[in-house]
Amino acid sequence: MIGRRRVGKTFLVQTVYAQHVVFEIAGGQHASNREQLQQLSIALNLFAKPSLPIPIPQNWLEAFHLLILYLEKLPAGPKPVIFFDELPWLASKKSGFLNASSFFWNSWAVKNQVVVVICGSAASWMIQKVVQNKGGLYNRITKRIHLQAFTLRETAFYLQQRGMNLNRSQVTLLYMAMGGIPHYLKEIQKGESVAQSIDRICFEQDGILRDEFKQLYTSLFDQAESHIAVVRALSTKWSGLTRAELIQQTGISNGGGLTKILEELSYSGFINEYSPFGRIKRERVYRLTDEYSLFYLKFIASLEKEGTGIWQSFEKTPAYHAWSGYAFESICLKHLASIKKALGILGVFSTSSSFYHKGAEGMAGCQIDLLIDRDDQIINLCEIKWTSTDFIITKSYAAELRQKMALFKHYSATKKQVYLTLISTYGVVKNENSTGLVDNELRLDHLFEE
């Protein structure tokens, strides 16, 4: 099982296999191989309860032999489950863990109806070392689970189960700051406003998200400074950065090192890679899509010395409006299936992208949040707006939208029909400016649909 830190992997395994786990061990970050083997010895003694203590094995091959001896003495019953948590920490470089586990699986476990569950937060490591393993673990995976953060709908349901009946805009505000991460969301208390919850969890001295940022990245990546540098750079530009722009801003040299960093951040769910409409692959854009990382870099990191109650004073500031607009746009990109369902195009093949053109020959530039390019000869040009009330299209904004559509058609040279699709919090006020302009109108409610 793969999934970012705090997403609930361990909880899921322990809940599903509660009655069947006969052995469990979790890797320790920065622990030596000797310390990991000592932890295995302690765990074996706790599970087996032998008359004489099980000694600390000298290596992982010996450790798995001791595990086999314990498992062979178990009474007959349902398939026993063995759980290795945080595998990347257990299988550190030169530890010998992966080779020994391959021997254990191929020579004994597969013949004895044993279920082996492995988890890791370092998604890239899990894919490269386990999923794509060319040695003894090749093609041995029965089921691969990439545990994702909650969607908006799942977040609302989770909070309801905890006795909090927040409306959808309040749930979305929480999501903007924390994402759909269960470990963060469980800190929300019944009876608090969203602003109070964010203040307490993110800005108070003992709030769990006040200093989670560095721990989050150092727990996943060996050279976390470079990963953090990329994330910081991406937080400075809402529309994202190209590879060339990242190199310029971070100072990281072009080549395999940067490719690996970007892959690891993408696998772990912190960034997404997008192909701008009509552009070639090397011009792809990278965007920071982890809600907590963005919120931390925009507010927590710079305001940590301001004290409590600070967040409640920010709703009227330009910084808040810029952040909330981008955060809502990012959420929409994560809920594309819900958007396509609302448009009635789930059965139509389509690709999603953004569009940017600097302008030329005295013509204005053009930037579009989201384009849905459909095989039925339609392009949905999506404008995304987060507001606290119904959205009003003014005369000047209507003119801006018409110009944007005209510029897109000109620069893209598309022959397809272009529909203007407006996604907002509560919908659009019907007036003379919206009539005949907006082809599709979606609201926040649509994002909560499966």
C-alpha positions in Angstrom: 0.0 0.0 0.0 1.3 3.4 -1.0 0.1 6.8 0.3 1.5 10.0 1.7 2.3 10.5 5.3 -0.8 10.9 7.6 -3.2 9.6 5.0 -4.3 6.7 7.1 -2.5 3.6 5.7 -1.7 2.0 9.1 -5.2 2.7 10.4 -6.7 1.0 7.3 -4.6 -2.1 7.6 -5.1 -2.5 11.3 -8.8 -2.0 11.0 -9.4 -4.4 8.1 -7.1 -7.1 9.4 -7.7 -6.5 13.1 -8.3 -10.1 14.0 -5.7 -11.6 11.6 -2.5 -9.7 12.1 0.0 -12.2 13.7 3.1 -10.1 13.3 3.7 -6.4 12.8 6.7 -4.1 12.7 7.2 -0.5 11.7 10.4 0.8 10.4 12.1 3.6 12.3 13.3 6.7 10.5 17.1 7.1 10.7 17.4 3.9 12.7 20.4 1.8 12.0 20.1 -1.7 10.6 21.0 -3.1 14.0 18.3 -1.1 15.6 15.7 -2.3 13.1 16.7 -5.9 13.8 16.4 -5.2 17.5 12.9 -3.9 17.0 12.0 -7.1 15.1 13.3 -9.2 18.0 11.2 -7.2 20.4 8.1 -7.5 18.2 8.7 -11.3 17.8 8.9 -11.7 21.6 5.7 -9.8 22.1 3.7 -11.7 19.5 5.2 -15.2 20.1 5.6 -15.0 23.9 8.3 -17.7 23.9 9.5 -19.5 27.1 13.0 -18.2 26.2 13.6 -14.8 24.7 14.2 -14.7 20.9 17.7 -13.2 20.3 18.5 -10.3 18.1 19.2 -11.7 14.6 22.5 -10.8 13.0 20.9 -10.0 9.6 17.6 -10.0 7.8 17.9 -13.5 6.4 18.2 -14.8 9.9 15.4 -12.5 11.0 13.0 -14.0 8.5 14.1 -17.5 9.5 13.1 -16.7 13.1 9.8 -15.3 11.7 9.2 -18.6 9.9 9.8 -20.6 13.0 7.2 -18.5 14.9 4.6 -18.7 12.1 5.0 -22.5 11.8 3.9 -22.9 15.4 0.6 -21.0 15.0 -2.6 -23.0 15.2 -4.6 -23.7 12.1 -7.1 -21.0 11.1 -7.7 -18.1 8.7 -4.7 -16.9 6.6 -2.3 -15.1 9.0 -1.4 -11.5 8.1 2.1 -10.1 8.5 2.3 -6.3 8.3 5.5 -4.4 7.5 4.9 -0.7 8.0 7.1 2.1 6.6 9.0 -0.4 4.5 11.4 2.2 3.0 12.9 2.7 6.5 13.2 -1.0 7.2 14.8 -1.7 3.8 17.4 1.0 4.0 20.4 0.9 1.6 22.7 -2.1 2.1 20.4 -3.5 4.8 19.7 -6.7 2.8 16.0 -6.5 3.7 14.6 -6.8 0.2 16.7 -9.9 -0.7 15.8 -11.6 2.5 12.1 -10.8 2.2 12.2 -12.2 -1.4 13.6 -15.4 0.0 10.9 -15.5 2.7 8.1 -15.0 0.3 9.3 -17.3 -2.5 10.6 -20.2 -0.4 8.0 -20.2 2.4 5.2 -17.7 2.6 3.6 -18.3 -0.8 3.4 -22.0 0.0 1.7 -21.5 3.3 -1.2 -19.2 2.5 0.3 -16.2 4.3 -0.9 -12.6 3.6 2.0 -10.1 3.6 1.0 -6.4 3.7 3.6 -3.7 3.2 3.1 0.0 3.5 5.3 3.0 2.7 4.8 6.8 2.6 7.7 7.3 0.2 5.6 6.5 -2.9 8.4 6.8 -5.4 10.6 4.4 -3.4 7.8 1.8 -3.1 7.1 1.9 -6.8 10.8 1.7 -7.9 12.0 -0.9 -5.3 8.9 -3.0 -4.9 6.3 -2.5 -7.7 9.0 -2.5 -10.4 11.3 -4.9 -8.6 13.2 -7.0 -11.1 14.5 -9.6 -8.5 12.8 -12.0 -6.2 9.7 -9.8 -5.7 9.1 -9.5 -9.5 5.4 -9.9 -10.3 4.6 -11.0 -6.7 2.1 -8.3 -5.8 -1.5 -9.5 -5.5 -3.1 -6.2 -4.9 -1.7 -2.7 -5.1 -3.5 0.1 -3.3 -2.5 3.8 -3.7 -4.4 5.4 -0.8 -5.5 8.9 -1.7 -6.6 11.8 0.5 -10.3 12.2 1.1 -12.4 13.9 -1.6 -14.7 16.8 -0.6 -17.6 14.4 -0.3 -15.6 11.9 1.8 -14.3 14.8 4.0 -17.8 16.0 4.7 -18.9 12.4 5.5 -15.9 11.9 7.9 -16.7 15.1 9.7 -20.4 14.1 10.0 -19.3 10.8 11.6 -17.5 12.8 14.2 -20.6 14.9 14.9 -19.8 18.0 12.9 -22.4 19.0 10.4 -20.6 21.8 8.5 -22.1 23.2 5.3 -20.2 22.6 2.1 -18.5 26.0 1.9 -17.1 25.5 5.4 -15.9 22.0 4.5 -14.2 23.4 1.4 -12.4 26.1 3.5 -11.0 23.4 5.8 -10.0 21.4 2.7 -8.2 24.4 1.3 -6.0 24.6 4.4 -5.5 20.9 5.3 -6.5 18.9 2.3 -8.4 15.6 2.8 -5.8 14.2 5.3 -7.6 12.3 8.1 -4.8 12.9 10.6 -5.3 16.6 10.2 -9.1 16.6 10.0 -9.4 14.6 13.2 -8.1 17.6 15.1 -11.2 19.6 14.3 -13.5 20.0 17.3 -17.3 20.2 17.4 -18.7 23.6 18.0 -15.7 25.5 16.6 -16.0 27.8 13.5 -13.7 27.0 10.7 -11.6 30.1 11.5 -11.3 29.0 15.1 -10.2 25.5 14.0 -7.6 26.8 11.6 -6.3 29.2 14.2 -5.9 26.5 16.9 -4.5 23.8 14.6 -2.2 25.9 12.4 -1.1 28.9 14.4 -1.2 28.2 18.1 2.1 27.1 19.7 1.1 23.5 20.1 -1.0 23.2 16.9 -0.1 20.0 15.0 0.2 21.8 11.7 2.4 24.7 13.0 5.6 22.7 12.4 4.4 19.7 10.4 5.9 21.0 7.1 9.5 20.1 7.6 8.8 16.8 9.3 6.5 15.9 6.4 9.2 16.2 3.8 12.2 14.9 5.8 10.2 11.8 6.6 9.7 11.0 3.0 12.9 12.1 1.2 16.6 11.5 1.9 17.6 14.9 0.4 14.5 16.8 1.5 16.1 20.2 1.1 15.9 20.0 -2.7 12.3 18.8 -2.6 11.4 21.7 -0.3 13.2 24.1 -2.6 11.0 23.0 -5.5 7.9 23.2 -3.4 8.8 26.7 -2.3 9.4 27.8 -5.8 6.1 26.4 -7.0 4.2 28.2 -4.2 5.3 31.6 -5.7 3.4 31.2 -8.9 -0.3 30.2 -9.0 -0.2 29.0 -12.6 2.8 26.8 -12.0 6.4 26.7 -13.4 8.0 24.9 -16.3 11.1 22.8 -15.8 13.3 25.6 -17.1 11.7 28.1 -14.6 12.2 25.7 -11.8 15.9 25.3 -12.6 16.3 29.1 -12.7 14.5 29.6 -9.3 16.0 26.7 -7.4 19.5 26.5 -8.8 19.0 22.7 -9.1 20.9 21.6 -12.2 19.0 20.0 -15.1 19.2 16.3 -15.4 18.3 13.1 -13.6 18.5 14.6 -10.1 15.7 17.1 -10.9 13.7 14.5 -12.7 13.9 12.2 -9.7 12.8 15.1 -7.3 9.8 15.9 -9.5 8.8 12.2 -9.8 9.0 11.7 -6.1 7.0 14.8 -5.3 4.4 13.8 -7.9 4.1 10.2 -6.7 3.7 11.4 -3.2 0.8 13.7 -4.1 2.5 17.1 -3.5 2.6 18.4 -7.1 0.9 17.7 -10.4 2.2 17.9 -13.9 0.0 19.5 -16.6 0.4 19.8 -20.3 -0.7 23.3 -21.5 -3.1 23.2 -24.4 -1.3 22.7 -27.7 2.2 22.6 -26.1 4.9 19.9 -26.5 5.9 17.6 -23.6 9.0 19.5 -22.6 6.9 22.6 -21.9 4.8 20.9 -19.2 3.9 22.9 -16.2 4.3 21.8 -12.6 1.9 23.0 -9.9 1.9 22.7 -6.1 -1.4 20.9 -5.3 -0.8 19.9 -1.7 -3.2 22.1 0.2 -1.3 22.1 3.5 2.1 22.8 1.9 0.6 25.8 0.1 -1.2 27.1 3.2 1.9 26.7 5.3 4.2 28.6 2.9 1.6 31.4 2.3 0.5 31.9 5.9 1.9 29.7 8.7 5.6 30.1 7.9 5.4 33.9 7.8 2.9 34.4 10.6 4.2 32.0 13.2 5.3 34.8 15.5 2.0 36.7 15.4 0.2 34.7 18.1 -3.3 33.2 18.2 -6.5 34.6 16.6 -4.6 35.9 13.6 -6.3 33.8 10.9 -9.8 35.3 11.7 -8.5 38.7 10.7 -7.3 37.6 7.2 -10.6 37.1 5.3 -10.7 40.7 4.0 -7.1 40.8 2.9 -5.7 40.5 -0.7 -3.5 37.6 0.4 -6.5 35.7 1.5 -8.4 36.3 -1.8 -5.4 35.3 -3.9 -4.8 32.1 -1.9 -8.5 31.1 -1.7 -8.9 31.6 -5.5 -5.9 29.4 -6.3 -6.8 26.8 -3.6 -10.3 26.4 -5.0 -9.0 26.1 -8.5 -6.6 23.4 -7.4 -9.5 21.5 -5.7 -11.5 21.7 -8.9 -8.6 20.1 -10.8 -8.7 17.3 -8.3 -12.4 16.8 -8.8 -12.5 16.7 -12.6 -14.6 13.5 -12.6 -17.3 15.4 -10.6 -17.1 18.3 -13.1 -17.4 16.0 -16.1 -20.3 14.3 -14.5 -22.1 17.6 -13.9 -21.4 18.5 -17.6 -22.8 15.1 -18.7 -19.6 14.1 -20.5 -18.3 11.2 -18.4 -18.8 8.9 -21.4 -17.0 11.3 -23.8 -13.2 11.0 -24.1 -11.6 14.2 -23.1 -8.3 15.7 -21.9 -7.8 18.5 -19.4 -5.2 21.2 -19.6 -4.5 24.9 -19.0 -3.7 27.6 -21.6 -1.3 30.5 -21.5 -0.2 32.8 -24.3 1.9 35.9 -23.7 0.4 37.8 -26.6 1.8 39.0 -29.8 1.6 41.8 -32.4 0.0 44.2 -30.1 -2.7 41.7 -28.9 -3.3 40.9 -25.2 -2.1 37.7 -23.6 -4.5 35.0 -22.5 -4.5 32.7 -19.5 -7.2 30.1 -18.8 -7.6 28.1 -15.6 -9.0 24.9 -17.1 -9.8 23.6 -20.5 -11.7 20.3 -21.2 -10.9 19.2 -24.7 -13.6 16.7 -25.8 -13.7 14.2 -28.7 -17.3 15.4 -29.5 -15.8 18.6 -31.0 -16.4 20.7 -27.9 -14.0 22.6 -25.6 -15.2 23.7 -22.2 -13.3 26.9 -21.3 -13.6 26.9 -17.5 -13.5 30.0 -15.3 -13.2 29.2 -11.6 -14.3 31.7 -8.9 -14.4 31.3 -5.1 -16.7 33.8 -3.5 -18.6 34.1 -0.2 -21.8 35.0 -2.1 -23.5 34.4 -5.4 -21.2 35.5 -8.2 -22.1 38.6 -10.2 -20.8 39.1 -13.7 -20.3 42.8 -14.2 -20.3 44.5 -17.6 -16.5 44.8 -17.5 -16.0 41.2 -16.5 -18.3 40.0 -19.3 -16.3 42.0 -21.8 -13.1 40.4 -20.3 -14.6 36.9 -20.7 -15.6 37.5 -24.3 -12.1 38.8 -25.1 -10.6 35.7 -23.4 -12.7 33.4 -25.6 -11.8 35.3 -28.7 -8.1 35.3 -27.9 -8.1 31.6 -27.1 -9.8 30.8 -30.4 -7.2 33.0 -32.2 -4.1 31.8 -30.5 -5.1 28.1 -30.5 -6.6 28.1 -34.0 -9.1 25.6 -32.8 -12.1 24.7 -35.0 -14.0 23.2 -32.2 -17.0 24.8 -30.5 -16.0 26.6 -27.3 -18.4 26.7 -24.4 -17.8 29.1 -21.5 -18.2 27.1 -18.3 -18.2 29.0 -15.0 -17.5 27.1 -11.8 -18.3 29.1 -8.6 -19.2 28.6 -5.0 -22.9 29.4 -5.1 -23.7 30.0 -8.7 -24.1 33.0 -11.0 -26.6 35.8 -10.5 -28.8 35.9 -13.6 -28.5 39.4 -15.2 -28.0 41.0 -18.6 -24.3 40.3 -18.5 -24.6 36.6 -17.9 -27.4 35.9 -20.3 -26.1 34.5 -23.6 -22.5 34.4 -22.2 -22.3 31.5 -19.8 -23.0 28.1 -21.5 -22.6 25.9 -18.4 -22.9 26.9 -14.8 -21.5 24.7 -12.0 -21.6 25.2 -8.3 -19.6 23.9 -5.3 -22.4 21.4 -4.8 -21.4 19.6 -8.0 -17.9 18.9 -6.6 -19.4 17.0 -3.7 -21.0 14.5 -6.1 -19.2 11.2 -6.8 
